[in-house]
């Protein structure tokens, strides 16, 4: 049983992703991805309280919302073809107002990302 999801902001100086270098993913490179010229970036997230129908226990849950990968992320996240929904300052309040997720998906908003192998 699930209640209505709520939007929240995740502040980060970057996020890590793996690029598979072989078909089975046994050989990988780790990348640090950042929004260009932004020391802190914002990622869209959802939080919820889930109630276990058998026990009645409530469990707090959170998730990072993802979208189709842009060109850079498709190259790095080459098995899943996705990336977090990145929010700039101009649209953070729109995210918190629970606007439809499709408004924030790639290509509606495509931040300029940079990546480095770590």
N, CA, C and O of each residue as an XYZ file, in Angstrom:
472
protein
N       0.857     -1.172      0.000
C       0.000      0.000      0.000
C       0.905      1.238      0.000
O       1.909      1.277      0.712
N       0.551      2.225     -0.786
C       1.419      3.364     -0.977
C       0.598      4.647     -0.924
O      -0.500      4.711     -1.477
N       1.130      5.660     -0.263
C       0.469      6.961     -0.277
C       1.004      7.771     -1.451
O       1.873      7.296     -2.181
N       0.505      8.971     -1.642
C       0.948      9.842     -2.730
C       2.417     10.185     -2.542
O       2.858     10.493     -1.435
N       3.170     10.130     -3.635
C       4.593     10.481     -3.585
C       4.761     11.979     -3.481
O       3.907     12.745     -3.927
N       5.861     12.389     -2.893
C       6.171     13.795     -2.710
C       7.540     14.091     -3.302
O       8.467     13.287     -3.196
N       7.650     15.241     -3.920
C       8.908     15.651     -4.539
C       9.834     16.271     -3.501
O       9.379     16.957     -2.586
N      11.126     16.029     -3.646
C      12.128     16.690     -2.814
C      13.366     16.933     -3.663
O      13.490     16.398     -4.765
N      14.280     17.741     -3.144
C      15.505     18.095     -3.852
C      16.688     17.388     -3.219
O      16.795     17.322     -1.995
N      17.572     16.862     -4.042
C      18.816     16.246     -3.593
C      19.940     17.172     -4.060
O      20.119     17.375     -5.261
N      20.691     17.729     -3.122
C      21.799     18.610     -3.460
C      23.085     17.785     -3.466
O      23.347     17.016     -2.541
N      23.876     17.955     -4.515
C      25.099     17.153     -4.652
C      26.143     17.938     -5.434
O      25.817     18.812     -6.237
N      27.396     17.607     -5.181
C      28.450     18.222     -5.985
C      28.764     17.373     -7.214
O      29.640     17.725     -8.005
N      28.057     16.265     -7.376
C      28.198     15.389     -8.525
C      27.612     14.024     -8.202
O      27.132     13.791     -7.093
N      27.654     13.132     -9.169
C      27.211     11.759     -8.920
C      28.113     10.823     -9.717
O      28.750     11.233    -10.687
N      28.159      9.575     -9.299
C      29.036      8.579     -9.918
C      28.215      7.650    -10.802
O      27.063      7.332    -10.506
N      28.833      7.232    -11.879
C      28.205      6.263    -12.769
C      29.288      5.366    -13.351
O      30.446      5.766    -13.464
N      28.903      4.157    -13.715
C      29.836      3.178    -14.259
C      29.598      2.996    -15.749
O      28.453      2.940    -16.197
N      30.673      2.904    -16.514
C      30.615      2.573    -17.932
C      31.121      1.152    -18.089
O      32.236      0.834    -17.677
N      30.303      0.301    -18.684
C      30.712     -1.082    -18.920
C      31.618     -1.119    -20.143
O      31.289     -0.568    -21.193
N      32.753     -1.771    -19.992
C      33.720     -1.880    -21.080
C      33.653     -3.233    -21.785
O      34.331     -3.452    -22.789
N      32.833     -4.135    -21.254
C      32.597     -5.423    -21.903
C      31.116     -5.762    -21.776
O      30.396     -5.125    -21.007
N      30.665     -6.748    -22.517
C      29.233     -7.087    -22.564
C      28.665     -7.526    -21.219
O      27.505     -7.242    -20.921
N      29.450     -8.203    -20.414
C      28.958     -8.718    -19.138
C      29.145     -7.746    -17.980
O      28.692     -8.022    -16.870
N      29.798     -6.621    -18.215
C      29.985     -5.634    -17.164
C      31.042     -6.004    -16.144
O      31.058     -5.459    -15.041
N      31.926     -6.926    -16.498
C      32.981     -7.317    -15.565
C      34.112     -6.306    -15.533
O      34.808     -6.178    -14.525
N      34.297     -5.587    -16.636
C      35.302     -4.534    -16.699
C      34.559     -3.210    -16.831
O      33.761     -3.028    -17.750
N      34.828     -2.270    -15.891
C      34.093     -1.008    -15.857
C      35.035      0.141    -15.565
O      36.121     -0.039    -15.013
N      34.587      1.340    -15.954
C      35.245      2.586    -15.567
C      34.240      3.395    -14.762
O      33.066      3.481    -15.122
N      34.710      3.986    -13.669
C      33.841      4.819    -12.848
C      34.041      6.286    -13.238
O      35.171      6.749    -13.399
N      32.936      7.003    -13.386
C      32.961      8.412    -13.749
C      32.320      9.253    -12.659
O      31.378      8.823    -11.993
N      32.843     10.453    -12.489
C      32.210     11.479    -11.671
C      31.581     12.457    -12.647
O      32.270     13.018    -13.500
N      30.275     12.664    -12.525
C      29.551     13.544    -13.431
C      29.089     14.765    -12.650
O      28.562     14.651    -11.543
N      29.295     15.934    -13.246
C      28.907     17.201    -12.630
C      28.223     18.073    -13.670
O      28.409     17.894    -14.873
N      27.422     19.026    -13.182
C      26.878     20.047    -14.066
C      27.973     21.083    -14.253
O      28.536     21.589    -13.283
N      28.268     21.392    -15.509
C      29.355     22.319    -15.830
C      29.119     23.678    -15.167
O      28.017     24.226    -15.203
N      30.186     24.204    -14.559
C      30.199     25.530    -13.930
C      29.225     25.670    -12.760
O      28.807     26.783    -12.438
N      28.859     24.560    -12.122
C      28.012     24.605    -10.932
C      28.672     23.771     -9.840
O      28.792     22.556     -9.996
N      29.108     24.389     -8.731
C      29.732     23.595     -7.669
C      28.740     22.655     -6.976
O      29.121     21.591     -6.489
N      27.483     23.052     -6.938
C      26.420     22.211     -6.367
C      25.309     22.117     -7.400
O      24.905     23.122     -7.986
N      24.824     20.916     -7.618
C      23.698     20.739     -8.527
C      22.548     20.096     -7.765
O      22.711     19.633     -6.637
N      21.395     20.078     -8.397
C      20.193     19.558     -7.754
C      19.604     18.446     -8.612
O      19.488     18.570     -9.831
N      19.238     17.361     -7.947
C      18.645     16.190     -8.587
C      17.229     16.036     -8.050
O      16.984     16.242     -6.862
N      16.306     15.677     -8.919
C      14.921     15.467     -8.494
C      14.752     14.126     -7.807
O      15.228     13.099     -8.290
N      14.065     14.152     -6.671
C      13.807     12.926     -5.930
C      12.356     12.842     -5.491
O      11.632     13.837     -5.511
N      11.940     11.654     -5.099
C      10.606     11.423     -4.543
C      10.764     10.729     -3.204
O      11.625      9.867     -3.035
N       9.921     11.115     -2.252
C       9.887     10.406     -0.975
C       8.469      9.944     -0.719
O       7.515     10.495     -1.270
N       8.334      8.934      0.115
C       7.040      8.342      0.362
C       7.076      7.605      1.696
O       8.144      7.298      2.225
N       5.923      7.335      2.212
C       5.781      6.448      3.363
C       4.976      5.255      2.879
O       3.826      5.390      2.460
N       5.597      4.087      2.945
C       4.973      2.858      2.495
C       4.481      2.097      3.720
O       5.213      1.960      4.700
N       3.257      1.605      3.672
C       2.699      0.826      4.777
C       2.631     -0.635      4.367
O       1.981     -0.993      3.385
N       3.322     -1.481      5.149
C       3.294     -2.916      4.893
C       1.891     -3.422      5.224
O       1.458     -3.307      6.370
N       1.167     -3.982      4.243
C      -0.206     -4.416      4.500
C      -0.325     -5.557      5.510
O      -1.374     -5.725      6.132
N       0.737     -6.340      5.676
C       0.685     -7.467      6.618
C       0.934     -7.040      8.053
O       0.290     -7.545      8.973
N       1.874     -6.102      8.254
C       2.248     -5.725      9.618
C       1.729     -4.357     10.032
O       1.641     -4.057     11.223
N       1.385     -3.523      9.049
C       0.979     -2.158      9.355
C       2.154     -1.232      9.627
O       1.954     -0.050      9.906
N       3.393     -1.754      9.549
C       4.579     -0.923      9.769
C       4.739      0.083      8.639
O       4.539     -0.237      7.467
N       5.102      1.297      9.011
C       5.371      2.326      8.017
C       6.871      2.424      7.765
O       7.672      2.415      8.700
N       7.237      2.516      6.495
C       8.639      2.589      6.104
C       8.816      3.825      5.228
O       8.121      3.996      4.226
N       9.764      4.690      5.621
C      10.081      5.862      4.817
C      10.939      5.423      3.640
O      11.915      4.693      3.816
N      10.577      5.867      2.437
C      11.317      5.503      1.240
C      11.684      6.753      0.450
O      10.972      7.757      0.486
N      12.801      6.679     -0.262
C      13.239      7.762     -1.142
C      13.768      7.149     -2.429
O      14.196      5.995     -2.453
N      13.732      7.937     -3.496
C      14.286      7.486     -4.763
C      14.772      8.685     -5.562
O      14.265      9.797     -5.408
N      15.750      8.448     -6.407
C      16.207      9.432     -7.383
C      15.386      9.184     -8.644
O      15.248      8.042     -9.083
N      14.847     10.244     -9.224
C      14.049     10.107    -10.439
C      14.992     10.178    -11.643
O      15.840     11.066    -11.728
N      14.834      9.244    -12.559
C      15.701      9.209    -13.735
C      14.890      9.475    -14.992
O      13.662      9.396    -15.003
N      15.622      9.790    -16.043
C      15.045     10.046    -17.355
C      15.954      9.436    -18.403
O      17.019      8.907    -18.085
N      15.534      9.511    -19.638
C      16.357      9.043    -20.760
C      17.689      9.777    -20.739
O      17.742     10.968    -20.432
N      18.742      9.083    -21.057
C      20.087      9.669    -21.040
C      20.276     10.662    -22.177
O      19.811     10.449    -23.297
N      20.977     11.764    -21.859
C      21.393     12.663    -22.935
C      22.615     12.028    -23.620
O      23.005     10.912    -23.278
N      23.211     12.731    -24.575
C      24.297     12.136    -25.368
C      25.479     11.689    -24.504
O      25.981     10.578    -24.675
N      25.922     12.536    -23.588
C      27.060     12.185    -22.732
C      26.726     10.996    -21.842
O      27.510     10.051    -21.746
N      25.575     11.036    -21.196
C      25.214      9.960    -20.276
C      24.927      8.649    -21.006
O      25.156      7.578    -20.445
N      24.439      8.707    -22.226
C      24.212      7.475    -22.999
C      25.530      6.768    -23.268
O      25.583      5.538    -23.299
N      26.598      7.541    -23.465
C      27.910      6.956    -23.687
C      28.468      6.326    -22.412
O      29.081      5.259    -22.457
N      28.253      6.992    -21.273
C      28.789      6.496    -20.001
C      27.895      5.407    -19.421
O      28.373      4.315    -19.117
N      26.631      5.684    -19.267
C      25.695      4.718    -18.673
C      25.138      3.861    -19.806
O      23.938      3.854    -20.083
N      26.049      3.145    -20.446
C      25.783      2.499    -21.718
C      24.934      1.235    -21.650
O      24.621      0.659    -22.692
N      24.558      0.792    -20.470
C      23.697     -0.389    -20.393
C      22.259     -0.022    -20.054
O      21.331     -0.701    -20.495
N      22.062      1.026    -19.290
C      20.713      1.409    -18.858
C      20.153      2.604    -19.622
O      18.937      2.788    -19.675
N      21.040      3.432    -20.224
C      20.611      4.591    -21.014
C      19.699      5.531    -20.217
O      18.650      5.957    -20.701
N      20.117      5.841    -18.993
C      19.333      6.758    -18.168
C      20.261      7.674    -17.395
O      21.471      7.454    -17.330
N      19.665      8.718    -16.806
C      20.411      9.666    -15.976
C      19.427     10.285    -14.988
O      18.220     10.265    -15.229
N      19.926     10.833    -13.880
C      19.023     11.513    -12.943
C      18.401     12.747    -13.590
O      18.991     13.358    -14.481
N      17.217     13.100    -13.136
C      16.628     14.370    -13.550
C      17.365     15.470    -12.802
O      17.305     15.560    -11.576
N      18.056     16.298    -13.560
C      18.847     17.392    -13.006
C      18.006     18.669    -13.056
O      17.351     18.949    -14.060
N      18.027     19.435    -11.972
C      17.198     20.639    -11.875
C      18.080     21.861    -11.685
O      18.957     21.866    -10.820
N      17.856     22.897    -12.484
C      18.587     24.143    -12.235
C      17.783     25.009    -11.268
O      16.637     24.688    -10.953
N      18.370     26.089    -10.803
C      17.711     26.949     -9.811
C      16.368     27.462    -10.295
O      15.436     27.617     -9.507
N      16.267     27.726    -11.592
C      15.053     28.296    -12.160
C      13.850     27.351    -12.028
O      12.714     27.809    -11.910
N      14.096     26.044    -12.047
C      12.954     25.114    -12.049
C      12.812     24.295    -10.765
O      11.941     23.427    -10.696
N      13.632     24.543     -9.760
C      13.537     23.770     -8.521
C      12.177     23.927     -7.841
O      11.610     22.947     -7.357
N      11.657     25.144     -7.804
C      10.357     25.353     -7.156
C       9.227     24.690     -7.938
O       8.251     24.216     -7.356
N       9.371     24.663     -9.262
C       8.376     23.949    -10.069
C       8.375     22.467     -9.715
O       7.314     21.845     -9.659
N       9.557     21.894     -9.475
C       9.657     20.485     -9.068
C       8.941     20.285     -7.732
O       8.175     19.335     -7.573
N       9.186     21.172     -6.782
C       8.582     21.037     -5.452
C       7.074     21.238     -5.481
O       6.376     20.786     -4.574
N       6.564     21.906     -6.501
C       5.118     22.109     -6.638
C       4.420     20.908     -7.254
O       3.241     20.989     -7.597
N       5.128     19.795     -7.399
C       4.559     18.541     -7.918
C       4.021     18.660     -9.342
O       2.996     18.063     -9.671
N       4.707     19.427    -10.182
C       4.351     19.459    -11.602
C       4.618     18.082    -12.202
O       5.389     17.310    -11.633
N       4.000     17.754    -13.339
C       4.184     16.415    -13.933
C       5.659     16.113    -14.216
O       6.405     16.986    -14.659
N       6.062     14.886    -13.960
C       7.449     14.479    -14.160
C       7.910     14.703    -15.596
O       9.074     15.034    -15.824
N       7.029     14.530    -16.548
C       7.405     14.683    -17.954
C       7.933     16.089    -18.244
O       8.711     16.271    -19.181
N       7.524     17.082    -17.456
C       8.019     18.459    -17.649
C       9.525     18.568    -17.413
O      10.157     19.508    -17.895
N      10.099     17.628    -16.685
C      11.496     17.717    -16.275
C      12.390     16.693    -16.970
O      13.605     16.688    -16.770
N      11.797     15.838    -17.774
C      12.553     14.780    -18.432
C      13.389     15.326    -19.583
O      13.079     16.371    -20.155
N      14.458     14.597    -19.911
C      15.217     14.882    -21.123
C      14.290     14.600    -22.294
O      13.605     13.578    -22.255
N      14.216     15.406    -23.306
C      15.055     16.551    -23.615
C      14.493     17.897    -23.173
O      15.052     18.937    -23.523
N      13.389     17.901    -22.403
C      12.824     19.184    -21.954
C      13.844     20.019    -21.199
O      13.884     21.242    -21.333
N      14.661     19.353    -20.411
C      15.729     20.045    -19.705
C      16.978     19.209    -19.879
O      17.010     18.049    -19.468
N      17.995     19.773    -20.475
C      19.231     19.051    -20.782
C      20.412     19.861    -20.276
O      20.961     20.681    -21.012
N      20.812     19.639    -19.019
C      21.923     20.416    -18.477
C      23.238     20.056    -19.160
O      23.400     18.948    -19.672
N      24.165     20.995    -19.163
C      25.474     20.717    -19.729
C      26.297     19.982    -18.666
O      26.700     20.570    -17.663
N      26.533     18.716    -18.898
C      27.255     17.875    -17.950
C      28.699     17.704    -18.395
O      29.022     17.797    -19.579
N      29.559     17.451    -17.413
C      30.946     17.091    -17.698
C      31.274     15.867    -16.860
O      30.726     15.676    -15.774
N      32.176     15.040    -17.376
C      32.497     13.782    -16.693
C      34.001     13.565    -16.698
O      34.714     13.946    -17.626
N      34.456     12.930    -15.610
C      35.870     12.560    -15.539
C      35.972     11.170    -14.925
O      35.204     10.809    -14.033
N      36.931     10.400    -15.415
C      37.158      9.072    -14.859
C      37.796      9.238    -13.490
O      38.709     10.043    -13.308
N      37.296      8.456    -12.518
C      37.869      8.491    -11.157
C      38.438      7.146    -10.781
O      38.960      6.983     -9.678
